[in-house]
Amino acid sequence: MLRVHFTPQDLRRTRIAEGADPLWETVLSLHRLRESRTEPALAAWRQHAARHGPGPLRMLLPLVPPRGYFPDFLTPAAGSAGVEPGLEAVMTTPRRRLRGDIGLLAGQTYRPGHGQHAAPPSWMRSLADGEPAALRALARSLRTYHHTALGPGWPLIGQRVEADRTLRLHALRQDGAEAMLRTFGPEMRWRRPVLEVTYPRDGDLRLEGRGLLLVPSYFCTRPVTFVDTELPPTLVYPAAPPVREAESGRGARPETGHAEGLRLRTYGSGALRGFQTRFGSLTGTRFQGLPLGVRSDA
């Protein structure tokens, strides 16, 4: 369980994101893309991949394993302003953060004897060193995948996120932050002054006056946050489907058993089978081996 500790100041500073975050949705969609089931918002990508191959996934999938940790720098706060501001932030990530994040990823994913590759691809090392060509290639891969895979389904994604925002904002404006925090259950339970979040490991996130940004996400299936507790406190959670979808059952997503924890992210498509056969399946547990007390998550 993750316990998010609030002060009265944190309650006043808690807010809901203004809309779907392009980079969070892009990264989290990679988990869902791996699952062999129909996802309406990714139908265009399946058709594209069937004709043209995995393309940008050659770089993106090794950075976002099916389970476990994926780098914090892939989802910068600037992404809330749009794809291009987010990609600019990715390309200007300080070298220290690149090395730290990719070091965590490599330590989790590339371990001999775990059915995984013993060493990361050479381009990942270049990315960790902050080489401009590697950063440009990453931005290009994120941009191409986002526009090709998520662009056609973005109205559906936005509709789901906006429906959730409407629900949370109504409670916030009518009765305050505590009332809004009570609307999330059962995976996010408000027990003043702590928000208890179902999580794969036990840990604490102390807001200490910074407030909390709550980000509803179409592709999220479990609450997820950053590993680095020095980053602006952010909690991404599954957006509730619009009432009509929920009533018809179309909006309900079956449980997958995947856990996305303090930045434990996971997700998938038939179009990927060839890619996985050639390059292997990367599995981890974005929480494994990380201390979860002082700003750790996964």
C-alpha positions as CSV (number, residue, x, y, z in Angstrom):
1,M,0.0,0.0,0.0
2,L,1.1,3.5,-0.8
3,R,0.1,6.1,1.8
4,V,-0.1,9.7,0.6
5,H,0.2,12.1,3.6
6,F,-1.7,15.4,3.3
7,T,-1.5,18.6,5.4
8,P,-4.2,21.2,5.3
9,Q,-2.1,23.1,2.8
10,D,-1.8,20.0,0.6
11,L,-5.6,19.7,0.5
12,R,-5.9,23.3,-0.7
13,R,-3.3,22.6,-3.4
14,T,-4.7,19.3,-4.6
15,R,-6.0,19.6,-8.2
16,I,-7.2,17.6,-11.2
17,A,-5.3,17.7,-14.4
18,E,-6.9,19.9,-17.1
19,G,-7.2,17.1,-19.6
20,A,-5.6,13.9,-21.0
21,D,-1.8,14.1,-20.7
22,P,-0.4,13.1,-24.1
23,L,2.8,11.5,-22.9
24,W,1.3,9.7,-19.9
25,E,-1.3,8.2,-22.3
26,T,1.4,7.4,-24.9
27,V,3.5,5.5,-22.4
28,L,0.7,3.7,-20.6
29,S,-0.8,2.7,-23.9
30,L,2.3,0.6,-24.6
31,H,1.2,-1.6,-21.7
32,R,-2.2,-2.1,-23.2
33,L,-0.8,-2.6,-26.6
34,R,0.9,-5.7,-25.5
35,E,-2.3,-7.3,-24.3
36,S,-4.0,-9.5,-26.9
37,R,-7.4,-7.9,-26.7
38,T,-9.3,-5.3,-28.7
39,E,-8.8,-1.7,-27.6
40,P,-10.9,0.7,-29.7
41,A,-8.5,3.6,-29.1
42,L,-5.6,1.6,-30.6
43,A,-7.3,0.1,-33.6
44,A,-5.6,2.5,-36.0
45,W,-2.2,1.4,-34.7
46,R,-2.9,-2.3,-35.1
47,Q,-3.8,-1.7,-38.7
48,H,-0.7,0.5,-39.3
49,A,1.6,-2.0,-37.6
50,A,0.2,-4.9,-39.6
51,R,1.2,-3.1,-42.8
52,H,4.4,-1.3,-41.8
53,G,5.8,-3.2,-38.9
54,P,6.6,-2.1,-35.3
55,G,8.6,1.0,-36.3
56,P,9.0,3.3,-33.2
57,L,8.2,0.4,-30.9
58,R,11.8,-0.9,-31.4
59,M,12.9,1.9,-29.2
60,L,9.9,2.4,-27.0
61,L,9.2,-1.1,-25.8
62,P,12.6,-1.7,-24.2
63,L,12.1,1.6,-22.3
64,V,8.6,0.6,-21.1
65,P,8.7,-3.1,-20.0
66,P,5.4,-5.0,-19.7
67,R,5.7,-4.8,-15.9
68,G,7.7,-2.8,-13.5
69,Y,9.7,0.4,-13.6
70,F,9.8,2.7,-16.6
71,P,11.8,6.0,-16.5
72,D,10.3,9.1,-14.9
73,F,11.7,11.3,-17.6
74,L,9.3,9.9,-20.2
75,T,6.4,11.7,-18.6
76,P,7.5,15.2,-17.8
77,A,5.1,17.8,-16.3
78,A,5.5,19.8,-19.5
79,G,3.5,17.1,-21.3
80,S,0.3,18.4,-19.9
81,A,0.7,21.4,-22.3
82,G,0.9,19.1,-25.3
83,V,3.0,16.6,-27.2
84,E,5.6,19.0,-28.4
85,P,6.3,20.8,-25.1
86,G,6.5,17.4,-23.5
87,L,9.0,16.1,-26.1
88,E,11.1,19.3,-25.7
89,A,11.3,18.5,-21.9
90,V,12.3,14.9,-22.7
91,M,15.1,16.1,-25.0
92,T,16.4,18.5,-22.4
93,T,16.4,16.0,-19.5
94,P,19.5,16.6,-17.4
95,R,22.1,13.9,-17.9
96,R,22.1,13.0,-14.2
97,R,18.4,12.1,-14.4
98,L,18.9,10.1,-17.6
99,R,21.6,8.1,-16.1
100,G,19.7,7.5,-12.9
101,D,16.4,6.5,-14.5
102,I,18.0,4.2,-17.1
103,G,20.2,2.7,-14.5
104,L,17.1,1.7,-12.5
105,L,15.5,0.3,-15.7
106,A,18.6,-1.6,-16.6
107,G,19.0,-3.0,-13.1
108,Q,15.5,-4.3,-13.2
109,T,15.2,-5.5,-16.7
110,Y,18.6,-6.8,-17.9
111,R,19.5,-9.4,-15.4
112,P,21.0,-12.8,-16.4
113,G,19.1,-15.8,-15.3
114,H,15.7,-14.0,-15.4
115,G,14.7,-15.0,-19.0
116,Q,15.9,-11.6,-20.1
117,H,18.7,-10.0,-22.1
118,A,21.9,-9.7,-20.1
119,A,22.8,-6.3,-21.5
120,P,20.7,-3.3,-22.7
121,P,20.9,-2.3,-26.3
122,S,23.8,0.1,-27.2
123,W,21.4,3.0,-28.0
124,M,20.2,2.9,-24.4
125,R,23.7,3.5,-23.2
126,S,23.9,6.5,-25.6
127,L,20.6,7.8,-24.2
128,A,21.8,7.5,-20.6
129,D,24.8,9.6,-21.6
130,G,22.5,12.3,-23.0
131,E,23.8,12.1,-26.6
132,P,21.7,14.5,-28.7
133,A,21.2,11.9,-31.5
134,A,19.8,9.4,-29.1
135,L,17.4,11.9,-27.5
136,R,16.2,13.1,-30.9
137,A,15.6,9.4,-31.9
138,L,13.5,8.9,-28.7
139,A,11.5,12.1,-29.3
140,R,10.9,11.0,-32.9
141,S,9.7,7.6,-31.8
142,L,7.4,9.0,-29.2
143,R,6.0,11.5,-31.6
144,T,5.4,9.0,-34.4
145,Y,3.8,6.5,-32.1
146,H,1.6,9.1,-30.4
147,H,0.3,10.5,-33.7
148,T,-0.1,7.2,-35.4
149,A,-1.5,5.1,-32.6
150,L,-3.3,7.6,-30.3
151,G,-4.2,10.4,-32.7
152,P,-7.1,8.7,-34.4
153,G,-8.6,7.6,-31.0
154,W,-7.8,10.8,-29.2
155,P,-11.5,12.0,-29.1
156,L,-12.4,8.8,-27.4
157,I,-9.5,9.2,-24.9
158,G,-10.4,12.8,-24.3
159,Q,-14.1,12.0,-23.7
160,R,-13.3,9.4,-21.1
161,V,-10.9,11.7,-19.3
162,E,-13.3,14.7,-19.4
163,A,-16.1,12.6,-18.0
164,D,-13.9,11.6,-15.0
165,R,-12.8,15.2,-14.5
166,T,-16.4,16.4,-14.4
167,L,-17.2,13.9,-11.7
168,R,-14.1,14.8,-9.5
169,L,-14.5,18.6,-10.1
170,H,-18.1,18.5,-9.1
171,A,-17.2,17.0,-5.7
172,L,-14.2,19.4,-5.3
173,R,-16.2,22.5,-6.0
174,Q,-19.3,21.4,-4.1
175,D,-17.7,20.0,-0.9
176,G,-14.0,20.4,-1.1
177,A,-10.9,18.3,-1.6
178,E,-11.7,15.7,1.1
179,A,-15.1,15.0,-0.5
180,M,-13.4,14.7,-3.9
181,L,-10.8,12.3,-2.5
182,R,-13.6,10.0,-1.3
183,T,-14.9,9.5,-4.8
184,F,-12.0,7.2,-5.9
185,G,-12.4,3.9,-4.0
186,P,-11.8,1.1,-3.7
187,E,-8.1,1.4,-4.9
188,M,-7.7,4.9,-3.5
189,R,-9.3,5.3,0.0
190,W,-9.3,8.6,1.9
191,R,-8.7,8.2,5.6
192,R,-7.9,11.7,6.9
193,P,-5.1,12.8,6.6
194,V,-3.9,9.9,4.4
195,L,-4.9,8.7,1.0
196,E,-4.4,4.9,0.9
197,V,-3.6,3.7,-2.5
198,T,-3.5,0.0,-3.4
199,Y,0.1,-0.6,-4.4
200,P,2.5,-3.6,-4.9
201,R,4.7,-2.4,-2.1
202,D,4.4,-0.6,1.2
203,G,5.5,3.0,1.1
204,D,4.8,6.6,2.0
205,L,4.6,9.8,0.0
206,R,4.7,12.9,2.1
207,L,3.4,15.9,0.2
208,E,4.8,18.5,2.7
209,G,2.8,21.4,1.3
210,R,3.4,20.7,-2.4
211,G,-0.2,19.5,-3.0
212,L,-1.0,16.6,-5.4
213,L,-1.8,16.6,-9.1
214,L,-4.4,13.9,-9.9
215,V,-4.3,12.8,-13.5
216,P,-7.1,10.7,-14.9
217,S,-5.9,8.4,-17.7
218,Y,-7.7,6.3,-20.3
219,F,-5.0,3.7,-20.5
220,C,-4.1,3.5,-16.8
221,T,-5.3,0.4,-15.0
222,R,-3.8,0.9,-11.6
223,P,-2.7,4.1,-9.8
224,V,0.9,5.1,-10.7
225,T,3.3,7.8,-9.7
226,F,6.9,8.8,-10.0
227,V,9.8,6.9,-8.4
228,D,11.7,10.1,-7.7
229,T,9.9,11.8,-4.8
230,E,11.6,15.1,-5.6
231,L,9.5,15.4,-8.7
232,P,6.1,17.3,-8.4
233,P,3.7,14.9,-6.6
234,T,1.6,13.3,-9.2
235,L,-0.8,10.4,-9.1
236,V,-2.2,9.0,-12.3
237,Y,-5.3,6.9,-12.0
238,P,-7.8,5.0,-14.2
239,A,-10.4,7.4,-15.6
240,A,-13.9,6.3,-14.9
241,P,-15.9,5.6,-18.1
242,P,-18.8,7.9,-19.0
243,V,-22.1,6.8,-17.5
244,R,-23.5,5.5,-20.7
245,E,-20.4,3.2,-21.2
246,A,-20.5,2.0,-17.6
247,E,-24.2,1.2,-17.8
248,S,-23.7,-0.7,-21.1
249,G,-20.6,-2.5,-19.9
250,R,-18.6,-1.3,-22.8
251,G,-16.5,0.9,-20.6
252,A,-15.6,-1.8,-18.1
253,R,-12.1,-3.2,-18.5
254,P,-11.5,-6.7,-17.2
255,E,-8.9,-7.1,-14.5
256,T,-5.6,-8.1,-15.9
257,G,-3.7,-8.8,-12.7
258,H,-1.0,-6.2,-13.7
259,A,0.1,-3.8,-11.1
260,E,1.3,-0.3,-11.9
261,G,2.7,1.0,-8.8
262,L,4.6,4.1,-7.7
263,R,5.5,4.2,-11.2
264,L,4.9,0.6,-11.7
265,R,3.6,0.6,-15.3
266,T,2.4,-2.2,-17.5
267,Y,0.6,-3.1,-20.8
268,G,-0.3,-4.7,-25.5
269,S,-1.5,-6.6,-29.6
270,G,-1.3,-9.3,-32.1
271,A,0.7,-7.0,-34.3
272,L,3.5,-7.2,-31.7
273,R,4.0,-10.9,-31.6
274,G,6.7,-10.8,-34.3
275,F,8.5,-8.1,-32.5
276,Q,8.4,-9.9,-29.2
277,T,9.6,-13.1,-30.8
278,R,12.7,-11.4,-32.3
279,F,13.6,-9.1,-29.4
280,G,12.2,-11.0,-26.4
281,S,9.7,-10.1,-23.8
282,L,10.9,-7.6,-21.2
283,T,9.4,-8.3,-17.8
284,G,10.1,-6.6,-14.5
285,T,8.1,-5.2,-11.7
286,R,8.4,-1.6,-11.5
287,F,8.8,-1.7,-7.8
288,Q,11.2,-4.6,-7.5
289,G,14.4,-3.9,-5.6
290,L,13.5,-0.2,-5.0
291,P,13.2,1.2,-1.5
292,L,9.7,2.6,-1.1
293,G,9.9,4.8,1.8
294,V,11.7,7.9,0.7
295,R,10.4,8.7,-2.7
296,S,10.5,5.3,-4.4
297,D,7.8,3.8,-6.3
298,A,7.2,1.5,-9.1
